[in-house]
């Protein structure tokens, strides 16, 4: 990837795409297809289902 897009290396911390020391297990010890399926199905609710916590919150873009 760095050969095709060398500018990416300058944007990364220490110029590395991967770290050699850490890994996060997002599914967890008891995760399986059913747990993941339920999680995915629960995503994408309409905006009316969420409560705005702070009205002055900044946006990234």
N, C-alpha and C positions, 0 to 999 in steps of 0.2 A: 504494500500500500504506500509506503514511503517513497518508493521509486516513482510511482505514478503521481502522487501528490506530496512532494517534499515540504510544502508549506505547513502541512499538518504537524510535523515534528516540532516546529517552533511553538505551536499552541499547546502542546502537551507538557505536563510537569516532568522535568528531567528528560524529555524527549522519548519517553517509553510509552508504548500502548498498553502493556500489561505490567502489573507489579508481581514480583516473585514471592511475596510474603503472605498475602492475605486473600481470603475468599469468604464470601458471604453466602450462607445457605438460606435462600429466601423462602423455600417451601417448608423447611423445618423437618424435624424428626418424624412427625406423623403425617406429613404431606403425601398425597396420592392424587390420582386423576380426578377422583370425586371432589376432593377439597379444592383443587385448582378449578374444576368446572364450576362449582358453586361460587367461587370468588369472581371468576370472569363474568358469570351471569349477573352478579350483583353490581357490576360496574355499568356506567353509562346511564345512570338515572337522570331524569330531567332536572333542570336548574331549580325548579320549585321545590324539590326534595331536600335542597341544601339551604342552610341558614348562613347569611353573610355575617361574619364575626366582626370585621373592622371595615367601616365604610371608606376610610382613607387609605386603604391598602394600595401600594404601588403595583404596576404591572411591569413585566419584563420587556414587552414590546409595544 
